[in-house]
Amino acid sequence: MLACEERVYMTVAKVIEISSRSDVSFDDAIESGIEKASDSLNNMEAAWVQDQQVLIKDGKITGYQVSLRITFIVG
């Protein structure tokens, strides 16, 4: 029998998917999406750009949209 018990700690994470749009750029869409998500999520760890698309009207770019997968630690 061991004199001290070894404890194992586990972290549980959750991944959500959000969509964000900007009239300026893909970077702006990413930043604003993460900023908005941080209003309701704590312990965000990472974000992946899953998809991006340019919105077009009459042959002109009208917006930039990204789909993000955000990982946060469940606490």
C-alpha positions as CSV (number, residue, x, y, z in Angstrom):
1,M,0.0,0.0,0.0
2,L,1.3,3.5,-0.9
3,A,2.0,5.9,1.9
4,C,0.5,8.9,-0.1
5,E,-2.3,8.7,-2.4
6,E,-1.7,10.1,-5.9
7,R,-4.6,12.2,-7.1
8,V,-5.5,12.5,-10.8
9,Y,-7.2,15.6,-11.9
10,M,-9.2,15.8,-15.1
11,T,-10.3,18.8,-17.0
12,V,-13.5,18.8,-18.9
13,A,-13.8,21.0,-22.0
14,K,-16.8,21.9,-24.2
15,V,-16.7,23.0,-27.8
16,I,-19.4,25.3,-29.3
17,E,-19.8,26.6,-32.8
18,I,-20.6,30.2,-33.6
19,S,-20.9,32.3,-36.7
20,S,-19.7,35.9,-36.9
21,R,-19.9,38.6,-39.7
22,S,-18.0,41.8,-40.4
23,D,-18.2,44.5,-43.1
24,V,-14.4,45.1,-42.6
25,S,-12.4,41.8,-42.8
26,F,-12.1,38.2,-41.8
27,D,-9.9,39.2,-38.9
28,D,-12.5,41.6,-37.6
29,A,-15.2,38.9,-37.9
30,I,-13.0,36.6,-35.8
31,E,-12.2,39.2,-33.2
32,S,-15.8,40.3,-32.8
33,G,-17.1,36.8,-32.6
34,I,-14.6,35.9,-29.8
35,E,-15.3,39.1,-28.0
36,K,-19.1,38.5,-28.1
37,A,-18.7,34.9,-27.0
38,S,-16.6,36.0,-24.0
39,D,-19.6,38.0,-22.8
40,S,-21.3,34.7,-21.8
41,L,-18.4,32.1,-21.7
42,N,-15.7,31.8,-19.1
43,N,-12.4,30.0,-19.4
44,M,-12.1,30.1,-23.2
45,E,-9.0,28.2,-24.2
46,A,-8.9,28.2,-28.0
47,A,-10.8,28.9,-31.2
48,W,-10.5,27.4,-34.7
49,V,-11.8,29.0,-37.9
50,Q,-13.8,26.2,-39.3
51,D,-15.1,28.0,-42.4
52,Q,-15.1,31.4,-44.0
53,Q,-17.0,33.0,-46.8
54,V,-17.2,36.3,-48.6
55,L,-20.7,37.8,-49.0
56,I,-21.3,39.4,-52.4
57,K,-23.9,41.7,-53.8
58,D,-23.9,43.2,-57.3
59,G,-20.4,41.9,-57.9
60,K,-19.0,43.6,-54.8
61,I,-17.9,42.2,-51.5
62,T,-20.4,43.2,-48.8
63,G,-19.2,41.2,-45.8
64,Y,-17.0,38.6,-44.4
65,Q,-18.4,35.6,-42.4
66,V,-16.6,33.0,-40.3
67,S,-17.7,29.9,-38.5
68,L,-15.7,29.4,-35.3
69,R,-15.3,26.5,-33.0
70,I,-14.6,27.7,-29.5
71,T,-13.2,25.5,-26.7
72,F,-13.8,26.4,-23.0
73,I,-13.2,24.6,-19.8
74,V,-16.2,23.5,-17.9
75,G,-15.8,24.4,-14.3
